[in-house]
Amino acid sequence: MRRVVVIVALLALGSLLTTTSVAAPSTTATQLTKRFRTATGEKLVVSKTMSYAGHYKAYDLGVATSAKKARWGAFTIFLVTAPDVDAEVTDLLADTHTGVLGKPAAGKVYWEAGVSIYGDQFWQAKRRYGQNVVLKWTSTSGAKKTDATWKRLHTALTAATK
């Protein structure tokens, strides 16, 4: 009888370890797109060129009209779908030049400097939302600071990932 109890306990422990070792993403594609639309009135569209199958889906607003750019700025939202969510999120937040994840600034924002193909310097802000969503937003002013477009996206993603 004692052997049976030990075997059952070991099986239960093994099952628990198996189910908790790889955490499932907390926000699904359907939840993200529906909640974002509810919060903003805008439809997120999958960006096939920015997505990485088996790792993450990238979303934006589709065709970048001047009205959309004025309201939302230039951004991409990444929904991590890989089994190792934390590793993928870290890769998305890390500096793309060095691969190093630095320390976040105020508001848990990771900043990265860049240069466009035209030689214009810019700043990109990156932030994690929930377990598996990352926002990458490019400052249109060229300054290392957020603006109203960032704040609107931040509010929408905070609501979309609860």
Buried (B, 14 or more C-beta within 10 A) or exposed (E): EEEEEEEEEEEEEEEEEEEEEEEEBBBEBEBBBEBBBEBBEBEBEBBEEBBBEEBBBBBBBEEEEEEBBEBBBBBBBBBBBBBEBEEBBBBBBBBEEEEEBEEBBEEEBBBBEEEEEEEEEBBBBBBBBBBBBBBBBBBBEEEBEBEEBBEBBBEBBEBBBE
